[in-house]
Amino acid sequence: MSLEQDLRDRSGNVCELCSSTTDLDVYAVPHSPEGDTADTAIFACGTCRTQLENPDQVEPNHWRCLNDSMWSPVPAVQVVAYRMLHQLKAEGWPQDLLDMMYMEEETREWAKAGVAQETAANALVHRDSNGVILEAGDSVVLIKDLKVKGSSMVAKQGTAVRRISLDHENEKYIEGKVDGQQIVLVTDYVKKI
């Protein structure tokens, strides 16, 4: 029997995530411990597959279907549900579902492995004006006089900024104290000490 037929039989010929009956096909779960088998794949509709493969096209309301499918007894479905809920947790409601979700320990490790790899691949890298990687707690020096927006203060060239923190939304921004005032700095105008 083929992989597709196994998944059709297991799913009842519906998407295992949203229960759609159109444009169904095999979706191999990324970062799976084994090869392509029915245990490491799910049967998913075109909408779910497109959004799983293209994070920039995710429509959060479509994934409210996970409220039901996260309870599937199939580990591969649980893994995909966990990863998508994790990706959407900034929406608020997915965090509640993640808190309720029950998975066997081995399945949870599989799900977390994919989340960790995706997070590492998408992590922002902050670099100074010379391309040197900046990390939280580093010290930098300003390479240009900078006017501080919203005040009359000018941060002078050569000023050291110690124990910087990184902006987790934008790789061009860091924060630090200059003359006792916490300000946002653009990485293009600093050099790591």
Secondary structure, 3 states (H helix, E strand, C coil): CCHHHHHHHHHCCCCCCCCCCCCCEEEECCCCCCCCCHHHEEEECHHHHHHHHCHHHCCHHHHHHHHHHCCCCCHHHHHHHHHHHHHCHHHCHHHHHHHHCCCCHHHHHHHHHHHHHHHHHHCCCEECCCCCEECCCCCEEECCCEECCCCCCEECCCCEECCCEECCCCCCEEEEEECCEEEEEEHHHEEEC
